[in-house]
Amino acid sequence: MLIMSLAFFALLLLGVPIAYAMGVSSVAYIFSSANLELFGTAPLRIFQGVQNFGLLAIPLFVFVGELMNSGGITTRLIRFANVVIGHFRGGLAYVNVATNVFLASILGSANAQTAMMSRVMVPAMEKEGYKKEFSSALTVSSALLGPIIPPSLVFIIYGVISETSITKMFLAGIIPGLLLAAGFMILIYITSLREEFPKAERATLKEIGKAFWSVFPALLIPLIILVGILSGVFTATESAAAAALVAFIVGFCIYRELKLAEIPKILLNTALNTAIVTFIFSMAGLSSWILAFERVPNEIGELLVNISDSPIVFLLLLNLILFITGMFIDGIPAMIILVPILLPVATNLGIDPVHFGIIVSINLTIGLITPPVGTALFIASSIGGIRMETLARTLVPFILVACLMLLIITYVPGITLLIPNLFG
């Protein structure tokens, strides 16, 4: 195990992508062990890493997001939110958060939302008199809702790794996601008292009705996903296929902004994004098998239990471990590595796997905006034209709010489990 660990961390320090780091370090372990059984079983373990029906939802939800990007849905969502709440002081900041809530119910990706909203909202807020660093910080923080409010690629991956119901994970993410959005809105209100944010004129009922009618077809996409899952008509994977069909009809037939000539590019982007996740899963399947073979999860579990067998202490340690990990490793690879190790300990302490999954997902999602390796932070900095150090300083209040909401969710499991329990 020493050779595997040294190879893994050395490759990470050299900047090698984590999928390659996992694969090369696993191969180094196999060669160093000289165990013929490992040589014969390794290809099978790589294949088994991606042999799961739940993973089919990933390309489908990515496809939905690509169709939505090209179909004119985003601009209509922003316009509707602005008409409804833009008249409050700091209205455009509230619009930013509200639009990210809507987008989260369709996209499921923080990085995708950061890229999309940074191009649209940051220039619009700057034009209205907001500081660029605040606009970018708010945009990238609100994009964290993408992997939390269903549908979520992170929840799908956690469900596959932990063999937990993806439908339950989707239901469990609704209230935590809205709680996080509420926390950001409270921070906007407090900041607006000091900064004297601008506000727009109140819209008439006719303008609100017109904006709603324009955005209504787009709202059908998350509605179909949630109603289909809640009613039991769809599984999470089937709901993604239904949502892709509706997104195509809305963009091509209703809004008429989606062109058939764009479909090959959309399919290519979907395939590339899916291939990245699939390759990580295949390499992680091999690494996880070696870790289990060496009983590493058992030893770490025993170490944590020896520190304390209190669920309260364990959850605190869990948050610290995940927060630090998220600062250096992207969420999906970190989840693939850590969940098989930490989940057995959590279940032995009586922590619900769905609640555990929400804690892990939110924690690692926060890592997307924390330096030094926060990918969403880099995206917002690049698109907004802001130094990363400046953006990171402006993000501190948002990170503190996110961490506070995380602690509430951690120690009040009813917030997470209310809706899954209501629907059995």
N, C-alpha and C positions, 0 to 999 in steps of 0.2 A: 504493500500500500504506500510505502514511503516514496518509491519511484513514481507511482501514479500521481501522488499529491504534488511532488516537486515538479513533475512535467506539466501538470495542469496549471499551477500558479505561475510557473516560468513563462508559459505560453500566453497567459493572460497579461502578464507584465509587458510582454513584447508586443501586445496589441493584436494578437491572433483572435479572430472571432471565436466566441465561446463554443459553438458547435464543433469546430475543428479542434479546439483545446480538449474538449471532452473525448472526442474520437481518438486523437493521437495519444493522449494519456492513458486511455483504456487499452489501446494496442500495445503501448509500452509495458503496461502491467501484464498483459497476456504473454508477451515474449519473455519478460523477466521471470514469470512463474514457471515456464516450461511445462505447463499442464496441458496435455493433449486434449482433454475434455473441453477446456476453454476454447482452444483453436476451433474445434468442431461446432461448438454451440454459439459462438459469437455472431456469425451471419444471421442465425435464426433470431437472436435477441435484437439485432438491429431492425429486422423486419417486423418483429412483434411490437416494437416501439411505436409503430404507426398503424397497426392493425386494430383500429377501433372505430366503430360506426360514428361515435360522437365527434370525431375529428372532421367528418364530412361537413359539419356546420361551419367550419372555418372558411373554406373557399366561398360558401354561399353567402355568408355575412359580409365578407370582403367584397364580393360581387355586388351586393346591395349597396354598399358604400360607394363603390365606383359608379354605379348607375345613378345614384343620388347626386354625386358631385357633378356629373355631366347633364343632369336633368333639370337644373334650375330650381331645385328644392330649397337650397340653403338661403338664397336671397329672399325668398318668400317667407321663410321662417323668421328671418331677422326683421323684415318689414312688419310682420304681424306682431311680434313681440314689442317692437318700437311703438306701434300704434296703441297697444294696450297699456304699457307701463312706462313709456318714454317721457310722460309729463311729470314724473317724480324728479326731485333733485337727484342728480346722478343717474338719470333714467337710462342713458345709453350703457352705463356700467351694469345696471340690472338686466338690460336687454342682452348683454353679453352672456351673463350667467344663464338666463332663461333660454336663450338660443342653444347654448351648450347642453342644457337638459334635454331639449327636443332632439338635438343631433345625437346625443348619447343613446336615445331610444331607437336609433337607426344604425349608427356606425359601429359603436362598441370598441373604439380605438382612440386612446388619448393622443397618440402621435398624429393620426389622421386629422383629428379635430384641431389640434394645435396648428398644423400647417394650413388648414382651410380657414380657420377663424382669424389667424394672424394676418392673413392677406386681406381679409374683409373688414374686421372690427377695429384693428389697431389704427389704420389710416382714418377710418370714420370717427373714432374717438378723438384722435389727435386733431382732426379738423374742427371738432366741437370744443376744443380747448383743454382736453385731458392731457396730462403728461405722457409721453411715449412709454417711459419705463413702467408707469402704473398700468397703462393700457395693455402692454405686453404681459406683465405679471398677472393681471386679472385674467387675461385670455388663456394663458398656459395653465393657470391654476384651475379655471373652470373646465378646461379640457380633461382634467382628471376624472370628471363625471363619466367620460366615455366608457372606461372599463368597469364601472360600478353599477350604473343604471342599465338594466337589460335592454337588448341582448349584449352580451359581453364575450369577447374572445378569451379573456382571462378566465372567466367562469367556466367556459367550455373546456379549457385546458385543465383547470383544477378538477373538474368533474371527471375527466378522462383519467388523470393521474390517480385520484383518490377513490375512483369508482363510486362517486357521489352523484345523485340525480342532478343533471344539468338544469332541469326544469325547476327544482327546488332552489338551486343557486340563483337562477334568474329572479325568482320570486323574492328571495332573501335580499337581493341588491336594491330593491325599490326604495324602501324607507331609508337605509343608510345613504343612498345617493341623494335623495331629497334633503336629508339632514345636512349633508356636506354643502349642498347648494344654499341652504338657509344660512349656514355659518358664513359663507362668502358674502351673502347679501347683508348680513348684520355688519360685517366688516366694511362693506361699501357705505352703509348708512353712517357708521362712526367716522369714517374717513371724509365723507361728504360734509359733515359738520365743520371740519377743520379746513378743507380745501375749497369750499364753496363751488361744488360741481355745478355745471349748467343743467337746465331742464328744458324740455320741449313744450309746445302748447298741447293742451288736452285735445285728443281726437274726438270727433263727433261719433255718434252711434252709427251713422251711415258709413263713415270711414272704417270703423271697427268691423262692421258687417262685411264690407267689401274686402278688407284684408283677410278676414276669417274664411270667406268663400274662396279666396285665392289660394290659401294654404291648406284648406280642408283635404284635398286629394293627397297631399304629402302626409297629413296626420293619419291617414288610413294605414300607412306602413307600420308604425309602432302599434297601432290599435289592433291590426291583424295578428301581429306577433304575440301580444299579451293576451288578447281574447282567445286566440287559438290554443295557447299553452294553458291558460286558466281553465278553459272549458274541457280540456283533454282531447280536443279534436286533433291538435298537432303535437308532435314531440318538438323539442327545441330545433332539431335538424330540419324537420318538415316545415316548421314556421319560417325558417330562413329561406327555403325554396319558395314558399308562398309570398314572402316579402319581396324577394327578387322579381317575381312575376309582376307584383303590384308596382314596384319601383319602375320597371320597364314601361308598363302601361301609362303611369303618371307622367314620366319624362318624355315618352315618345308620342303618345296619343293625346294627352290632355295639355301639358305645358308646351309640347312640340319643340323642346330645346335639345333633346337627345337625338343625335343623328345616327343612322345605321352605319355610317362610315367610321364612327367612333367605337363601335362594338369590338373590332379586333384588338384595338389598343386596351380597352377595358378588360377583355379576356386575358390579354398578356399580363397586365398589371396584377390581375387576380391570381394568375398562375405563379408569377414571381413571388408575390407576398405569401402565398400558400406554401410554396416550395421551401422558403426560408424556415417557416415554422415546422414543416414536416421533417426537414433535415435535422433541426435541433432535436425533435422528438426521437428520431431514429438513433442519433448519437447518445441521447440521454437514456434510451432504453438499454444500451450496452453498459453505460456507466452505472446506472441504477442496479443492474443485475450484479455487477462486480462488487458494488458497495454492500448489497444484500449478502453476497457470497462470503464477504469478509466480516459480516455482522457489524458493520459500522453503525447502522441505525440503532441497533440494540445497545451498543456501547454508549452512544450519545444520549439515548433515552435514559439509561441507567445513571449517567453523569448528571443529567438535569434533575432526575428524581432524587438523587443524593443531595443536591443543593437544597431542594425543598419539594415536598409532595403536595404543596398547596396550589390549587388551580390559579389563585390570585397572583402568586409569585411567578408561576410558570407563564402566565399570560403577559406579565410585565417583561420577563426575560425574552419571551417570544417577540414582543414588539421591538425591543432593543436589537435583537439579532436581525430581524427582518429590516428594520430601518437602516442599520449599518450596511447590511448586504445590498439593499436597494440603492445605496449611494455609489456602489462600485459595479454592480451587475444588473443588467436589464431584468425586468419583472418576470418574463416568461422563462428564460433559462434559470433564474434564481428559484422560481417556483418548482420547476422540474427537478432541480437538485435537492431542495430543502423539504418539500412536502412529504416524500416517502420517508424521510428521517424523522420529522417532527410530528406528523399526524398520529402515528401509533402512541406516542407519549401523550398527546392531547386526548385521544379517545380513552386511554387508560385512566386519565384524571377526570373523566366524565364530561369532557367538552364536546359539544355537538359538532360533527364534521362540517355541517353547513355553516355554523357560526365560525368555526376555525377557518374555513375557506374565505369567508368575507373579511376576516381580520388580515389574513395573508394577502388577499387581493388588494385591499385598500393600502396596506403598508407598502407593498412593493410598487403600487401605482404612485404613491407619494415620491418614491425614489426617482421617478421620471423627471422631477423638477428640482432635485437636490444635486448640487455639485459633488464630485467632479465629473460624473459620467451620466448625468441626467439627459436622456436623449431628447425629451420634449423641451428641455431648457436650451439645448443647442439649436433646435428647430426655431423656437421663438426668437432667440438671439439673432440668428442668421436672417430670418425673414424681416424682423423688426429693425435690423440695423443697429442693435444695441450691444455694447460690450457685455460679455457674459457675467463679469464681476458685478456690474451695475444692476443687471437684471436679477442676479442671485440675491443681492442686498434688498432689493425691492420686494422680493418674494418671501422674505422672512415672516412678515405677519400672516401671509396666506398659508405658509407651511405650519405655523403655530396653530392657526385655526383648524387646519386639516388634522393635525395631531390631537388636538383637543376633542374633535368629533370622533376620531378613532378610539380614544380612550373611553368615551361614552359608549360607543358601539361595543367595545371590548368587554366592559364590565356590566353592561345591561343587555344580555343576550336576547331579551324579549323584543328589542328593536329589530333585530335581524330575523328572528324566528316567527314573528307574528303572522305575516302573510303566508309563509309555507305551512304553518300549523292550521290556519284557517281553511286552506285548500287541501288539507290532508297530505 
